[in-house]
Amino acid sequence: MRRIQHAYNPAMSIDILIVRTSSLGDLVHMLPAISDIARHVPDARIDWIVEEGFAQIPSWHPAVREVIPVAHRRWRKHWWASQTRAERAVLRADLRARRYDVVLDMQALMKSVWLVRQTNGKRHGLDWKSAREPLASLFYQVRHRVDFWQPAVIRQRTLAAAAFGYAYDGPPDFGLHGLTQGVQIEDAAVIMPSASRDDKLWPADHWQRVFDELQSRGLALRLLAGNETERARGQALIQGRDAAVVLPHMSLREVADQLARARLMVGLDSGLTHLGAGLGRPTIGIYKASTPVRTPLEGRAYTASLGERGQAPSAQTVLDAIEQALI
């Protein structure tokens, strides 16, 4: 791992701005890197700029001092509207009034560079060969090489270690102990049968076999749904079943509370499934339109990342994983 010459005295406090705005799963994958920084950089004071809809995620980590929300997803729908311009101006003034020792872009996209350029501090990010959008690397003062085809958690931990000159070790610590400490585990399985894209969906008859197995083990079914379409899908899947419910729309904190209490989570490749694993619950992820090579489930309990792009796992494969998870 390449080390850099620090522009700060490691015996003194250091102000750090993390730039990683979205999405939900990517933010969960970021959390172990924050734990590493807090462990290896003395008196690190960490701020994090993040999409407003996901602001709760970094706020759960005890090492994050301040969360700075950005509304890029909302703004891009009306980029030149007067209200949008006014909100962007407020954010720009806020960022320019701050002084950081290190601004670390852990997204390496042009939309994150747009934010980085408004900050004051030495700008770190991925180099040309490592960034998803290579042009982003041109805007950093310090560039780091990180192998692209690695699990996301490892990539983020490696980038943070390179930026601050340490070598990380040990299993990933998601820093979510505040959400799990003292929680009573319930005889329930949380299910995420929906996703942002239809090509990620798993056949209904496969879900029925999974539900049969879970209920035979005495577990109630709690299905997550983020909108009316997902709610209707969930209701259709559990029709006629006792001890099964589609949960109402909840905040991220409320969803996290459900996950923290669950005996098990089974879900499609979605941010909430990755959150379940990060919370330390046994979690099974079903991949069909994406590869788990880059985004496998990570956590301190049992996880299984099943399937591959273009090849969904069979129902039996998932049932076998459930058996392992509940041992």
C-alpha positions, 0 to 999 in steps of 0.5 A: 500500500502506497503511503503519502507524506502527511500535510498535517501533524498526526499528533494534532487534531485533523478536520476531514470532509468525506464526500460520498452522497449516495446510494443507500448500499454504498453508504453502508459500505462506507461505514467500516472506512469511517471506523478505520479512520477513527481508529488510526487517525488521532483526534480525527474530526469527520464531517460527511456530505451526503444526499439528504434522503440518506442523511441518517446513515452517517449520523448513526456512526459515532465518529461522524461529527456533522452530516452536511446534506445535499439535495442533488437528486431533488435539484437535478429535476429543476436545476435552474429553478429559483429555489434550487439555485438559492439552495445551491448558493446556500450550500456553496457558501457553507462549504466555502466557509469551512476549512478542512485538512483533507477532503476525501472524495470516496465516490469519484464521480463528476457529481461528487467532484462538483461538490469537492471543487466548492471545498477548502482543503487538500483534495484526495480521490482515486486515480485515473485507472481506479475511478468509475468516471476517470475524468473525476481524478483530474480534480484531486490534488492527491490521487490513489490507486485502488484495484477496481474489481474488489468488494466495495467495503475493501475498496473504501477501506483501502482508499481511506488507508491510502489517504491517511497513511495507515494499514487497516486490519481486522473485520469491517466495523460498521459502527452501528452498535448504537442501533443494536446494543441491548436489542431483543431478537424476535422470532421474525424474518424481515423480507425485502422482495422488491428492488429499484429495477424489475430485472432484480425480482425473484419468482413468486413461487421461489418466495413461497418456498422460502416463506413456507420454510421460515414459517415452519421454523416459527418465524413471522414474516415482515415484508418491507415496501417503499412505495405502493407498487412494492406494497401491492407486490408484498401483499400478493406474496403473503396473501392467505398467510397468517403471521405475515405482514407488509410493514407500513412506510417507515423512516430509515431508522425505523427500518433499521430497528426492524432489521436489528430485531430480526432473527434473519433477513432475506432480500434482493440485492438492495441497500436495505439488505446490505444494511441488515448485514451491516447491523450484524444480523444473519442476512441472505442476499439474492442477486440476479441483475448484478454481481456480488463480486463487487458488492457482497454482503458484509457483516459480523454474522452469517451472510450469503450473497447468492446468484450472479448477473443473469443467473438467479439462485434457485429456491433450494440454494436459498433454502440451504443458506437459511438452514446455515443461517439459523443453526 
